Amino acid sequence: MKKKKSAPLSRRDFLIICSKALPFTGLLFFPFTANRLLFGQEIDEYDPTQHDYAMGIDIHKCIGCGRCADACKKENNVPKEPYYFRTWVERYIISTEGESYVDSPNGGIDGFPDLKGDIDILRTFFVPKLCNQCANPPCVQVCPVGATFASRDGVVLVDEKYCVGCRYCIQACPYGARFLHPVKKVADKCTFCYHRLVRGLLPACVEVCPTQARIFGEVGLRSSPLRRFLRFNDVVVLKPALNTKPKVYYAGADGEVR
Amino acid sequence: MNVLGIPKQILALAFIFTIIIAALVVARMLFIPPSFGRYGHYRADAVDEVIAQEINYAGYEACIECHDEIYEPKEKSHHKGVSCEVCHGPAAKHVQAPDEFVPGAPRKRGYCPLCHDYNPSRPTGFPQIITELHNPGKACMTCHDPHNPLLPHTPEECSACHREIANTKRVSHHASLACVRCHTVPDEHLVHPKFALAQAPVEREFCGECHAKDADTGRDVPRIDLDTHGERYLCWDCHYPHHPEAR
């Protein structure tokens, strides 16, 4: 028998189709429950206006193992080569003649080669570097499209979809903390691991630092490890004369550290 | 035709302007994302996109939940500040699927020296070895348990830990003196260095035992008159004892 082309769906067929589709309606709500299912944590309650983050770095404690730079790359999927870093470790060598030498082979991830014998060392130390999350960020000022911005909790972020890759912010940053992501071709930088912060985790570099040379916390909370760090140490910020108001504080920083 | 007495040309112009403005408004609605400018000159949705990034490091608190039998002794050892994922690598996948993804552990000789190889830039007192000389070829784990890195035997030489000072002293005039000639070292210091500290001399007269005018020491030892030589200062204010030239 020839089938009618525009046969109306019978009530029975309609109900059968509906019952088959029922299990899939849950998918409609998946985007709303995804965070809870994937991470087991509620992040909807996070209120950015209630937070103000900063980082402290104790140079006396840094052993230059480069685990922070390594963990940062693994956490944030920054390619291992070419050599771009969201955070890296610099070795400062100050000679008795007063000259300072700075190097950072592969960000310190593979360790540091032996010192050249011809430098008469006065003092030498490691300095971890990262984006200073300026309260007055030059990179945000220069972005022509509004693709980089300070979020409401003071972390400077990059909008990957909106960035046109003009590199203006990269040359505006006085700390050399930005780079053009070799794969995505957009500006990239340290986000203080923002995706971890909103879930109550520490940034990856702070998590793995074996000597607690990196201290992270709220500026506004008296009980935070950061406030304790700021209370007990003489801290400096890098390039204060530029009025960028960095939120990365260095304890034990030599005058040569810039 | 003349509406409300407005000339035809003005009406035509107004019409053109209306079209241009409408086009601008439509273009703005099309090209500017709806969330742009909600909190500032940026796309508010970008924050959610940053947040959506996948987590790779679970954090040590996640590890404790199951592995407390390892955590408890580690928390009392010298490695108490070292998070599990420093050595074992990012383990967020392991938290989600413990059986499917098992984090590895570095068992070769090359990993521990990243922290413990001697490097003059490291802070004084941080335990360091010269990797080439320290039991070459052996994996670190044959002697040291990374979760409780006590030394397999008590070090006999101070230079095992105080390598930098030992290197300096070795080329100084004090090379032939043992460390304990000047420093009082409790036996406990060799096992728990932080709990029982070694003591250094505190008085001028101590250096005077060898360097005073009337001291009973060899003829080559430089002599000074303790009463007149820098009387207000302690000897080590000017002379670094491990490198005793005054400079």
Interface residues (C-beta under 8 A of the other chain):
Chain A: L38 F39 I43 P48 H60 K61 C62 I63 G64 C65 G66 R67 A71 K74 E75 N76 R91 Y92 I93 G111 F112 L115 I121 T124 F125 F126 G146 A147 T148 F149 A150 S151 R152 L157 V158 D159 E160 K161 Y162 T191 Y194 H195 R196 V198 R199 L201 L202 A204 E207 V208 P210 T211 Q212
Chain B: P33 F36 Y39 G40 H41 Y42 R43 A46 V47 E49 V50 I51 A52 Q53 E54 I55 N56 Y57 G59 Y60 H79 G81 V82 S83 E85 V86 G89 P90 Q96 P113 L114 C115 D117 N119 P120 S121 R122 P123 F126
